[in-house]
Amino acid sequence: MSDSKPKIAIVANTAWNITNFRLSLLHKLNKEGYDVIAIAPQDEYRGIIEAEGFKFIPLLHLDRKGTNPIKDLRLMFELRSIYRREKIAFALHYTIKPNVYGSFAAGLSKTACMCTVTGLGYSFLSKNWVSKLAKMLYKYAFKNAAFVAFQNDDDRNLFIENKLVKKDKTLLIRGSGINCEYFKPIEKTEVSEKMVFLFVGRLLLDKGIREFLFAAEKIKTIFPQTSFQIVGKLDEDNPSCISKSELDNALQSNIVEYLGATDQVREFIRNADCVVLPSYREGLPRVMLEAIAMAKPVVTTDAAGCRDTVIDGKNGYMAEARNGISLFEAIKKICLSTVETLENMGKEGRLLALREFDEKIVLEKYLQLISNVLNSKNV
């Protein structure tokens, strides 16, 4: 591409994140005439990004879980160096450390930038010195951002109330968008006599995995013709992860089936009858968007981000977060529903996905914002 075209950087904490959530945005920006660069720590997904025709710059100093201020300063200066060297006109930051240190780097290199808060994370929600530091860093970093996008009103209001960002700088963008032509109603490849309930996500306590196991055990005593499946990573390095022994106990008791981790989520959703996410808090849960786009009834919690994906009683049911009994009652409603009711729920979910979460809507918002900022700076 010509050097005269403005360069846009997409910055995240993994190449996996860019591949799974931002690839459509990269292609859309490229189609609109921008020179697009992906920036993230290197992993096995780098090759996919490059195979799609985009330049990839690996970050050497992004430690996702670390709290070492020296390493984080190195990340800030590394990004500043990249922005200056590559003459980045606009940087789009995703995930916590790119949002914070990418914004500081943008300020130091006079690069326009926008941050997207995709979720608050453990460090922000806990009440300790790490949380206080995180909030202080957000407050000062966001002064350098042209806009700060949030995926739900709860997170947006929380940042405004805590005076971490000015209200007029914030906006709502409903996730990264769903390709509703890929995630669409498809016939099952596996027909089961049992009603299949599917959990997709890392096996973390704050994703509600323990409540899922509790509800599954209770449901199966009343409705033996049910199956509870788990797809996701057993991330034992995460302090919130359930223990392998707890999962093994549930497997040995035939409460759930563990199908491992996968990038091909669509095939599992395809063969499910209902998708369940009992999370305590989300930015906007991707799996719920994928599920409703595929016309599947859903069960989730009345929690930030999660509640945005379900109209209670229309396309699924909401349960109280951190409450296994409430989750059991919500799943029981699905079990007691007629086939016709479940089909109508699926149709309602599909309409909701097309109306609010289709990636075409999200991508147009990003394009308009970038265009407005660059035009105001005469780039």
Secondary structure as the mmCIF struct_conf table of DSSP 4:
data_model
#
loop_
_struct_conf.conf_type_id
_struct_conf.id
_struct_conf.beg_label_comp_id
_struct_conf.beg_label_asym_id
_struct_conf.beg_label_seq_id
_struct_conf.end_label_comp_id
_struct_conf.end_label_asym_id
_struct_conf.end_label_seq_id
TURN_TY1_P TURN_TY1_P1 ASP A 3 SER A 4
BEND BEND1 LYS A 5 LYS A 5
HELX_LH_PP_P HELX_LH_PP_P1 PRO A 6 PRO A 6
STRN STRN1 LYS A 7 VAL A 11
BEND BEND2 ASN A 13 ASN A 13
HELX_RH_AL_P HELX_RH_AL_P1 ALA A 15 ASN A 17
HELX_RH_PI_P HELX_RH_PI_P1 ILE A 18 ARG A 22
HELX_RH_AL_P HELX_RH_AL_P2 LEU A 23 LYS A 31
TURN_TY1_P TURN_TY1_P2 GLU A 32 GLY A 33
STRN STRN2 ASP A 35 ALA A 40
TURN_TY1_P TURN_TY1_P3 GLU A 44 TYR A 45
HELX_RH_AL_P HELX_RH_AL_P3 ARG A 46 ALA A 51
TURN_TY1_P TURN_TY1_P4 GLU A 52 GLY A 53
STRN STRN3 LYS A 55 PRO A 58
BEND BEND3 LEU A 60 HIS A 61
BEND BEND4 ARG A 64 LYS A 65
HELX_RH_AL_P HELX_RH_AL_P4 PRO A 69 GLU A 86
TURN_TY1_P TURN_TY1_P5 LYS A 87 LYS A 87
STRN STRN4 ILE A 88 TYR A 94
BEND BEND5 THR A 95 THR A 95
HELX_RH_AL_P HELX_RH_AL_P5 ILE A 96 LYS A 97
HELX_RH_PI_P HELX_RH_PI_P2 PRO A 98 GLY A 102
HELX_RH_AL_P HELX_RH_AL_P6 SER A 103 SER A 109
TURN_TY1_P TURN_TY1_P6 LYS A 110 LYS A 110
STRN STRN5 ALA A 112 VAL A 117
HELX_RH_AL_P HELX_RH_AL_P7 GLY A 121 LEU A 125
BEND BEND6 SER A 126 SER A 126
BEND BEND7 ASN A 128 ASN A 128
HELX_RH_AL_P HELX_RH_AL_P8 TRP A 129 ALA A 141
HELX_RH_3T_P HELX_RH_3T_P1 PHE A 142 ASN A 144
BEND BEND8 ALA A 146 ALA A 146
STRN STRN6 PHE A 147 PHE A 150
BEND BEND9 GLN A 151 ASN A 152
HELX_RH_AL_P HELX_RH_AL_P9 ASP A 153 GLU A 161
TURN_TY1_P TURN_TY1_P7 ASN A 162 LYS A 163
BEND BEND10 LEU A 164 VAL A 165
HELX_RH_3T_P HELX_RH_3T_P2 LYS A 167 LYS A 169
STRN STRN7 THR A 170 LEU A 172
TURN_TY1_P TURN_TY1_P8 GLY A 175 SER A 176
STRN STRN8 ILE A 178 ILE A 178
TURN_TY1_P TURN_TY1_P9 CYS A 180 TYR A 182
BEND BEND11 PHE A 183 LYS A 184
BEND BEND12 THR A 189 GLU A 190
BEND BEND13 GLU A 193 LYS A 194
STRN STRN9 MET A 195 VAL A 200
BEND BEND14 GLY A 201 GLY A 201
STRN STRN10 LEU A 204 LEU A 204
HELX_RH_3T_P HELX_RH_3T_P3 LEU A 205 LYS A 207
TURN_TY1_P TURN_TY1_P10 GLY A 208 GLY A 208
HELX_RH_AL_P HELX_RH_AL_P10 ILE A 209 ILE A 222
BEND BEND15 PRO A 224 GLN A 225
STRN STRN11 THR A 226 VAL A 231
BEND BEND16 GLY A 232 GLY A 232
TURN_TY1_P TURN_TY1_P11 GLU A 236 ASP A 237
BEND BEND17 ASN A 238 ASN A 238
TURN_TY1_P TURN_TY1_P12 PRO A 239 SER A 240
STRN STRN12 CYS A 241 CYS A 241
HELX_LH_PP_P HELX_LH_PP_P2 ILE A 242 SER A 243
HELX_RH_AL_P HELX_RH_AL_P11 LYS A 244 GLN A 252
TURN_TY1_P TURN_TY1_P13 SER A 253 ASN A 254
BEND BEND18 ILE A 255 ILE A 255
STRN STRN13 GLU A 257 TYR A 258
BEND BEND19 ASP A 263 ASP A 263
HELX_RH_AL_P HELX_RH_AL_P12 VAL A 265 ARG A 270
TURN_TY1_P TURN_TY1_P14 ASN A 271 ASN A 271
BEND BEND20 ASP A 273 ASP A 273
STRN STRN14 CYS A 274 LEU A 277
BEND BEND21 TYR A 280 TYR A 280
BEND BEND22 GLY A 283 LEU A 284
HELX_RH_AL_P HELX_RH_AL_P13 ARG A 286 ALA A 293
TURN_TY1_P TURN_TY1_P15 MET A 294 ALA A 295
STRN STRN15 VAL A 298 THR A 301
BEND BEND23 ASP A 302 ALA A 303
TURN_TY1_P TURN_TY1_P16 ALA A 304 CYS A 306
HELX_RH_3T_P HELX_RH_3T_P4 ARG A 307 THR A 309
STRN STRN16 ASP A 312 ASP A 312
TURN_TY1_P TURN_TY1_P17 GLY A 313 ASN A 315
STRN STRN17 GLY A 316 ALA A 319
TURN_TY1_P TURN_TY1_P18 ALA A 321 ARG A 322
HELX_RH_AL_P HELX_RH_AL_P14 GLY A 324 LEU A 336
BEND BEND24 SER A 337 SER A 337
HELX_RH_AL_P HELX_RH_AL_P15 VAL A 339 LEU A 352
HELX_RH_PI_P HELX_RH_PI_P3 ALA A 353 PHE A 357
STRN STRN18 ASP A 358 ASP A 358
HELX_RH_AL_P HELX_RH_AL_P16 GLU A 359 SER A 376
TURN_TY1_P TURN_TY1_P19 LYS A 377 ASN A 378
#
